[in-house]
């Protein structure tokens, strides 16, 4: 069972993100969704901080299409029959985010080329990122009764989107770099939660990773 799925009354690897999960024969897809999100976020965030002099993020397109996009979208679809509304909505939403982001970077779509000036393109991307900041902030509100780990995840991700959006609006590399740094932190938190879920799915795990689950009456 999953952090994103089942309830817990102790500080262990599982935290309630839905009140009444339905029995299902579908295997828990949470680790797949979290690892896919984390890996794609990790890669793009490294590009945003210009690791090893990389300034062009287009190598992330494949990851955004198939890992952050398709794999995460499938994880979201598999969460629906399990009755996990939060996990299904989050995975599906961010899977769609990565697919839409990849479409901006693919030259054949003509999306970026449709803008006649760099300022217009930056402002358009800034609005795009700010809309995802709003979505992520709403997920943060929904996570406040779930666990410390999820609060940290959506807090860092909210800051990431906010900084990247502002960086596009004002065309300041330093702000984009700060957003990339928060993105790296976000990726490692997602890796941690995904590993916690993966270990919890084992009947006899060698070790458990606590996520700071809250007690609910």
FENSUL-V114731 format. One record per pair of residues at least 12 apart in sequence whose ideal C-beta (glycine too) atoms are under 6 Angstrom apart, sorted by the first residue. I is the first residue (numbers start at 1). J is the second residue. Records with the same first field share a line. If there is no record, write none. Layout:
# FENSUL-V114731
I->J ; J
This chain:
# FENSUL-V114731
2->28 ; 30 ; 197
3->15 ; 193 ; 196 ; 197 ; 211
4->17 ; 30 ; 87
5->21 ; 84
8->213
9->215
11->210 ; 212 ; 213
12->210
13->196 ; 200 ; 208 ; 209 ; 211
14->200
15->146 ; 147 ; 211 ; 213
17->86 ; 146
18->84 ; 85 ; 86
21->82 ; 83 ; 84
22->83
24->81 ; 82
26->78 ; 81 ; 82
28->201
29->75 ; 78
30->197
31->194 ; 197 ; 198
32->75
33->72 ; 75 ; 91
34->190 ; 193 ; 194
35->194
36->67 ; 68 ; 71 ; 72
37->72 ; 94 ; 190
38->187 ; 190 ; 191
39->67
40->63 ; 64 ; 67 ; 68 ; 98
41->183 ; 186 ; 187
42->187
43->60 ; 63
44->57 ; 60
45->180 ; 183 ; 184
48->176 ; 180
49->177 ; 180 ; 181
58->105
61->102 ; 105
64->98 ; 101 ; 102
65->102
68->98
69->95 ; 98 ; 99
72->91 ; 94 ; 95
73->92 ; 95
75->91
76->88 ; 91 ; 92 ; 95
90->139
122->168 ; 171
125->168
126->165 ; 168 ; 169
129->161 ; 164 ; 165
130->165
132->161
133->161 ; 162 ; 165
136->154 ; 157 ; 158 ; 161
137->158
139->154
140->154 ; 155 ; 158
147->211 ; 212 ; 213
148->212
149->193 ; 211 ; 212
152->189
153->189
156->182 ; 185 ; 186
157->186
159->182
160->179 ; 182 ; 183 ; 186
163->175 ; 178 ; 179
164->179
167->179
196->209 ; 211
